[in-house]
């Protein structure tokens, strides 16, 4: 994967590096200070442009510490063809304004393979193989 850090990102002296052993995601940092009012949505800039390899996708996921403060990531699919600045769309679900500081870790980027070939359309629902769960939806596997 290739990564370009813009000047604003470089000025923060926050490196973009591989996850530590045992961690799944790359840390994403805000490059601007932001105040996020309750229920406000905001696109937080990271100063990163990323070239994700073909056959993979980037998934932007919550950091537990930021989620505990009421901030939640939205719309977190980064296609391998995208070269614009990576922004993290977030919403404040708390009843208080949340302050995001430049340099703060706000989310994680997880890179995973994408299945784009080998799709077989079934002619009938009965053609799908049975499973123990079957058609069970929300809450069907327990509490």
N, C-alpha and C positions, 0 to 999 in steps of 0.2 A: 504494500500500500504506500502511495506517495502522498505527502502532506506539505502544503505551503502555508506558512504563518505570515499574516500581513504585518505591517509596521506596528499597528496598535497592539497586536498580540505580542510581538517581540519586545515592545516597551514594557510590558508587564513582567517580563523575565519568567514566564511560565512555560516550561518545555512541554511538548507533546511527545509522550513516550509510551512504549508498550506497557500493558498492564503488568503489575507485579505477579509473581508466581502464584497461581491459585485464583487470581482475579479474572473475570470474564470481559470486563469493559475498559475502554480508554476513558479517562477522565476528561470532561469538557468543562471549560472555565468561561465565565462571563468576561467580556473585555470592557464593559461599561457599567457604571453604577445605575441602578434602576429602583424605583419605588413602584410596587405592584399592589394596587388597591384590591380589596375583596372582590372576587369574581371577575377581575380584569384578566384578559389574555394579553400576552406580550411575546414578541419574538426577540429572544436574547441573542446578541451577536457573540460569536466565539473567536472570530479572527482567523478561522481555519478554512482552507479549501482542500478537499480530500479527493484523491483518485482511488476509489474502491475497485479492486480487481473485478473483471467481468465474471459473472457467475456467483457473485456475492452481493449482499445488501447490508447497509448499516442500519441498525435499530437503535434509536435514541430512547433510553430508559431512565426512569427516576433514580436518583440517589436517595437512600433511605433518610439521611439527615435533612435533605431539602424537602422531601415529602412529609417528614414529621413537622415541618414548619408550615405546611399547608400548600406547598407548590407541587403541581403535577404536570408531567410532560404530556403533550398532545402531538398528533400527527408525526410520528417518529420513524418514517421510512426514508432512507437516503439511498437512492438508486446509484448503481455504479457509473451511470452516464452523467451524473450531476457534477458540475465543477464550480458552482457558485459558492459563496460563503455559507458555511454551516451555521444555521441559526436554530435555536432550541425554542419551540413554541411551548409556552407554559401558561397555566392558569392558577390563580391564587384561590384556593378553596377555603381559606381561613377567613375569619370575621375581622381580622386586623390586617393592615398594610404590611407587606413583607418587603424588606430591604435586601437587594442583591448588590453585592460589592464587586467592583472590577477585580478579577483574579480569583473570585470564589468558584469552587467546584459546584456546578449546577446540575449535571446529568452525566450519564455514561453512554458511550457509543460501543455497541456490540456488533461485530462483523460476523455474519453467518452465511452459509451457502444457500443458494436459491435453486429450487427445482423448476427448470424451465422446459425440460424435455421429458418425454416418456409419459405424457398425459394421455390416458385412454378414456374416452367418453363411454359410459355405460348406456346401453339402450333402454334399460329398465331399472328401477330402483332395486329390484330383486337381484340384479347382477352384481351389486356391491356385496362383498363378503360380510358375513355376520360377525358381530363382536359381542363380548359380554355386556358392554354398556348399551349397545344398540342405539335407539333413538333418544335415550335419556339425555335431557338437557340440564339446565341450571339446577344445581343441588341434587342431581340424581345419584351422585357417587358418595353422598354422605353429607354431614353438616358443614 
